[in-house]
Amino acid sequence: MYYTITSYWRRFDKKQQTIILLVFLVILWSMNFMDYGIFRIFNLIVSSF
């Protein structure tokens, strides 16, 4: 299982990996910090670029 994930992961380039990680983090944050404000966190992510 782990091997297949890493082999798929290596097919992506750095930009795609970053996008996937960001999407994954945003999904996690939206589940955990709904009351904190997902938009505030998202704005922090966008402004850091």
Protein Blocks (a to p, Z undefined) as FASTA:
>chain_A
ZZmmmmmmmmpcfklmmmmmmmmmmmmmmmmmmmnopklmmmmmmmmZZ
